[in-house]
């Protein structure tokens, strides 16, 4: 019976450790899309530039 409780404890401990490792990987950006940066340069920035110029004109 002791070995059953020990194995259940080990399984819970390993599951918790795997969950912590997964949370760390997500927060550190390990699952970012590696393909996106090469397409980002093709996007038009006209909307961003027009918003910046409007905000500059309002501040004057």
LOGU-327987 format. One record per residue: residue number from 1; chain; x, z, y of N, C-alpha, C in turn. Coordinates in Angstrom, 3 decimals, padded with zeros to 6 digits. Each point is the difference from the previous one (the first is absolute). Layout:
<recs>
<rec seq="NUM" mol="A" n_x="X" n_z="Z" n_y="Y" ca_x="X" ca_z="Z" ca_y="Y" c_x="X" c_z="Z" c_y="Y"/>
...
</recs>
This chain:
<recs>
<rec seq="1" mol="A" n_x="000.821" n_z="000.000" n_y="-001.198" ca_x="-000.821" ca_z="000.000" ca_y="001.198" c_x="000.866" c_z="000.000" c_y="001.263"/>
<rec seq="2" mol="A" n_x="001.124" n_z="000.692" n_y="-000.114" ca_x="000.918" ca_z="000.067" ca_y="001.132" c_x="000.509" c_z="-001.387" c_y="000.367"/>
<rec seq="3" mol="A" n_x="000.306" n_z="-000.806" n_y="-000.996" ca_x="000.537" ca_z="-001.337" ca_y="000.266" c_x="-001.050" c_z="-000.888" c_y="000.686"/>
<rec seq="4" mol="A" n_x="-001.265" n_z="000.194" n_y="-000.291" ca_x="-001.059" ca_z="-000.770" ca_y="000.656" c_x="-000.055" c_z="000.327" c_y="001.488"/>
<rec seq="5" mol="A" n_x="000.035" n_z="001.273" n_y="000.329" ca_x="-000.008" ca_z="000.396" ca_y="001.408" c_x="001.255" c_z="-000.503" c_y="000.724"/>
<rec seq="6" mol="A" n_x="001.122" n_z="000.066" n_y="-000.692" ca_x="001.243" ca_z="-000.477" ca_y="000.581" c_x="-000.077" c_z="-001.500" c_y="000.276"/>
<rec seq="7" mol="A" n_x="-000.514" n_z="-000.773" n_y="-000.935" ca_x="-000.125" ca_z="-001.445" ca_y="000.191" c_x="-000.985" c_z="-000.340" c_y="001.120"/>
<rec seq="8" mol="A" n_x="-001.095" n_z="000.754" n_y="000.101" ca_x="-000.962" ca_z="-000.227" ca_y="001.082" c_x="000.660" c_z="000.290" c_y="001.343"/>
<rec seq="9" mol="A" n_x="000.779" n_z="001.067" n_y="000.082" ca_x="000.727" ca_z="000.322" ca_y="001.231" c_x="000.980" c_z="-001.112" c_y="000.363"/>
<rec seq="10" mol="A" n_x="000.725" n_z="-000.500" n_y="-000.981" ca_x="000.969" ca_z="-001.071" ca_y="000.243" c_x="-000.705" c_z="-001.255" c_y="000.494"/>
<rec seq="11" mol="A" n_x="-001.130" n_z="-000.337" n_y="-000.587" ca_x="-000.744" ca_z="-001.196" ca_y="000.418" c_x="-000.483" c_z="000.150" c_y="001.433"/>
<rec seq="12" mol="A" n_x="-000.542" n_z="001.152" n_y="000.359" ca_x="-000.447" ca_z="000.217" ca_y="001.368" c_x="001.167" c_z="-000.042" c_y="000.982"/>
<rec seq="13" mol="A" n_x="001.116" n_z="000.577" n_y="-000.387" ca_x="001.176" ca_z="-000.002" ca_y="000.859" c_x="000.511" c_z="-001.425" c_y="000.217"/>
<rec seq="14" mol="A" n_x="000.091" n_z="-000.791" n_y="-001.044" ca_x="000.465" ca_z="-001.382" ca_y="000.131" c_x="-000.982" c_z="-000.851" c_y="000.791"/>
<rec seq="15" mol="A" n_x="-001.284" n_z="000.230" n_y="-000.189" ca_x="-001.004" ca_z="-000.724" ca_y="000.770" c_x="000.075" c_z="000.331" c_y="001.473"/>
<rec seq="16" mol="A" n_x="000.184" n_z="001.261" n_y="000.324" ca_x="000.131" ca_z="000.414" ca_y="001.394" c_x="001.272" c_z="-000.575" c_y="000.618"/>
<rec seq="17" mol="A" n_x="001.086" n_z="000.000" n_y="-000.747" ca_x="001.252" ca_z="-000.572" ca_y="000.497" c_x="-000.151" c_z="-001.501" c_y="000.247"/>
<rec seq="18" mol="A" n_x="-000.690" n_z="-000.702" n_y="-000.887" ca_x="-000.220" ca_z="-001.442" ca_y="000.179" c_x="-000.863" c_z="-000.248" c_y="001.232"/>
<rec seq="19" mol="A" n_x="-001.001" n_z="000.843" n_y="000.213" ca_x="-000.861" ca_z="-000.151" ca_y="001.170" c_x="000.805" c_z="000.225" c_y="001.294"/>
<rec seq="20" mol="A" n_x="000.850" n_z="001.015" n_y="000.015" ca_x="000.844" ca_z="000.242" ca_y="001.180" c_x="000.947" c_z="-001.174" c_y="000.248"/>
<rec seq="21" mol="A" n_x="000.547" n_z="-000.561" n_y="-001.049" ca_x="000.887" ca_z="-001.149" ca_y="000.139" c_x="-000.753" c_z="-001.202" c_y="000.566"/>
<rec seq="22" mol="A" n_x="-001.219" n_z="-000.204" n_y="-000.459" ca_x="-000.829" ca_z="-001.094" ca_y="000.508" c_x="-000.324" c_z="000.205" c_y="001.477"/>
<rec seq="23" mol="A" n_x="-000.372" n_z="001.203" n_y="000.397" ca_x="-000.319" ca_z="000.288" ca_y="001.401" c_x="001.234" c_z="-000.226" c_y="000.867"/>
<rec seq="24" mol="A" n_x="001.157" n_z="000.431" n_y="-000.458" ca_x="001.237" ca_z="-000.226" ca_y="000.748" c_x="000.271" c_z="-001.496" c_y="000.163"/>
<rec seq="25" mol="A" n_x="-000.200" n_z="-000.766" n_y="-001.071" ca_x="000.262" ca_z="-001.442" ca_y="000.058" c_x="-000.929" c_z="-000.694" c_y="000.990"/>
<rec seq="26" mol="A" n_x="-001.252" n_z="000.396" n_y="000.033" ca_x="-000.952" ca_z="-000.612" ca_y="000.934" c_x="000.364" c_z="000.351" c_y="001.437"/>
<rec seq="27" mol="A" n_x="000.330" n_z="001.259" n_y="000.244" ca_x="000.324" ca_z="000.418" ca_y="001.371" c_x="001.311" c_z="-000.576" c_y="000.504"/>
<rec seq="28" mol="A" n_x="000.922" n_z="-000.301" n_y="-000.895" ca_x="001.290" ca_z="-000.527" ca_y="000.433" c_x="000.011" c_z="-001.526" c_y="000.082"/>
<rec seq="29" mol="A" n_x="-001.136" n_z="-000.629" n_y="-000.288" ca_x="-000.098" ca_z="-001.447" ca_y="000.175" c_x="000.493" c_z="-000.817" c_y="-001.173"/>
<rec seq="30" mol="A" n_x="000.061" n_z="000.584" n_y="-001.175" ca_x="000.482" ca_z="-000.723" ca_y="-001.170" c_x="-000.957" c_z="-001.099" c_y="-000.445"/>
<rec seq="31" mol="A" n_x="-001.245" n_z="000.068" n_y="000.417" ca_x="-000.989" ca_z="-000.986" ca_y="-000.423" c_x="-000.339" c_z="-000.984" c_y="001.111"/>
<rec seq="32" mol="A" n_x="000.880" n_z="-000.160" n_y="000.971" ca_x="-000.219" ca_z="-000.972" ca_y="001.064" c_x="000.087" c_z="-001.407" c_y="-000.562"/>
<rec seq="33" mol="A" n_x="-000.669" n_z="-000.914" n_y="000.644" ca_x="-000.020" ca_z="-001.383" ca_y="-000.442" c_x="001.307" c_z="-000.687" c_y="000.399"/>
<rec seq="34" mol="A" n_x="000.821" n_z="-000.431" n_y="-000.964" ca_x="001.274" ca_z="-000.637" ca_y="000.362" c_x="-000.166" c_z="-001.428" c_y="000.508"/>
<rec seq="35" mol="A" n_x="-001.149" n_z="-000.600" n_y="-000.210" ca_x="-000.232" ca_z="-001.376" ca_y="000.421" c_x="-000.499" c_z="-000.099" c_y="001.437"/>
<rec seq="36" mol="A" n_x="-000.568" n_z="001.045" n_y="000.544" ca_x="-000.641" ca_z="-000.061" ca_y="001.313" c_x="000.956" c_z="-000.275" c_y="001.164"/>
<rec seq="37" mol="A" n_x="001.196" n_z="000.566" n_y="000.047" ca_x="000.847" ca_z="-000.223" ca_y="001.184" c_x="000.347" c_z="-001.461" c_y="000.252"/>
<rec seq="38" mol="A" n_x="000.171" n_z="-000.783" n_y="-001.034" ca_x="000.375" ca_z="-001.392" ca_y="000.242" c_x="-001.157" c_z="-000.820" c_y="000.544"/>
<rec seq="39" mol="A" n_x="-001.225" n_z="000.454" n_y="-000.194" ca_x="-001.154" ca_z="-000.699" ca_y="000.566" c_x="-000.405" c_z="000.573" c_y="001.353"/>
<rec seq="40" mol="A" n_x="000.439" n_z="001.199" n_y="000.314" ca_x="-000.371" ca_z="000.645" ca_y="001.250" c_x="000.534" c_z="-000.769" c_y="001.213"/>
<rec seq="41" mol="A" n_x="001.150" n_z="-000.650" n_y="-000.162" ca_x="000.566" ca_z="-000.737" ca_y="001.125" c_x="-000.802" c_z="-001.251" c_y="000.325"/>
<rec seq="42" mol="A" n_x="-000.845" n_z="-000.435" n_y="-000.918" ca_x="-000.809" ca_z="-001.186" ca_y="000.237" c_x="-001.306" c_z="000.318" c_y="000.732"/>
<rec seq="43" mol="A" n_x="-000.350" n_z="001.265" n_y="000.067" ca_x="-001.232" ca_z="000.389" ca_y="000.684" c_x="000.148" c_z="-000.195" c_y="001.496"/>
<rec seq="44" mol="A" n_x="-001.080" n_z="-000.411" n_y="000.628" ca_x="000.011" ca_z="-000.151" ca_y="001.456" c_x="-000.142" c_z="001.359" c_y="000.661"/>
<rec seq="45" mol="A" n_x="000.777" n_z="000.217" n_y="001.032" ca_x="-000.050" ca_z="001.248" ca_y="000.746" c_x="-000.690" c_z="-000.180" c_y="001.346"/>
<rec seq="46" mol="A" n_x="-000.803" n_z="-001.054" n_y="000.144" ca_x="-000.658" ca_z="-000.259" ca_y="001.270" c_x="-000.933" c_z="001.128" c_y="000.395"/>
<rec seq="47" mol="A" n_x="-000.720" n_z="000.561" n_y="-000.967" ca_x="-000.920" ca_z="001.094" ca_y="000.315" c_x="000.754" c_z="001.221" c_y="000.512"/>
<rec seq="48" mol="A" n_x="001.118" n_z="000.319" n_y="-000.610" ca_x="000.772" ca_z="001.162" ca_y="000.403" c_x="000.583" c_z="-000.214" c_y="001.390"/>
<rec seq="49" mol="A" n_x="000.519" n_z="-001.189" n_y="000.256" ca_x="000.591" ca_z="-000.275" ca_y="001.314" c_x="-001.049" c_z="000.035" c_y="001.104"/>
<rec seq="50" mol="A" n_x="-001.182" n_z="-000.532" n_y="-000.275" ca_x="-001.031" ca_z="-000.001" ca_y="001.033" c_x="-000.491" c_z="001.422" c_y="000.282"/>
<rec seq="51" mol="A" n_x="-000.080" n_z="000.842" n_y="-001.016" ca_x="-000.403" ca_z="001.397" ca_y="000.211" c_x="001.056" c_z="000.747" c_y="000.801"/>
<rec seq="52" mol="A" n_x="001.274" n_z="-000.279" n_y="-000.286" ca_x="001.072" ca_z="000.675" ca_y="000.745" c_x="-000.008" c_z="-000.430" c_y="001.463"/>
<rec seq="53" mol="A" n_x="-000.209" n_z="-001.277" n_y="000.251" ca_x="000.001" ca_z="-000.454" ca_y="001.393" c_x="-001.199" c_z="000.553" c_y="000.756"/>
<rec seq="54" mol="A" n_x="-001.142" n_z="000.119" n_y="-000.680" ca_x="-001.174" ca_z="000.587" ca_y="000.656" c_x="000.242" c_z="001.468" c_y="000.329"/>
<rec seq="55" mol="A" n_x="000.639" n_z="000.723" n_y="-000.926" ca_x="000.243" ca_z="001.422" ca_y="000.261" c_x="001.017" c_z="000.174" c_y="001.109"/>
<rec seq="56" mol="A" n_x="000.976" n_z="-000.880" n_y="000.102" ca_x="000.967" ca_z="000.076" ca_y="001.096" c_x="-000.661" c_z="-000.268" c_y="001.349"/>
<rec seq="57" mol="A" n_x="-000.928" n_z="-000.963" n_y="000.030" ca_x="-000.681" ca_z="-000.326" ca_y="001.247" c_x="-000.896" c_z="001.159" c_y="000.453"/>
<rec seq="58" mol="A" n_x="-000.575" n_z="000.727" n_y="-000.927" ca_x="-000.860" ca_z="001.124" ca_y="000.354" c_x="000.816" c_z="001.154" c_y="000.562"/>
<rec seq="59" mol="A" n_x="001.217" n_z="000.156" n_y="-000.486" ca_x="000.846" ca_z="001.117" ca_y="000.437" c_x="000.579" c_z="-000.223" c_y="001.398"/>
<rec seq="60" mol="A" n_x="-000.035" n_z="-001.217" n_y="000.509" ca_x="000.590" ca_z="-000.293" ca_y="001.317" c_x="-000.880" c_z="000.453" c_y="001.117"/>
</recs>
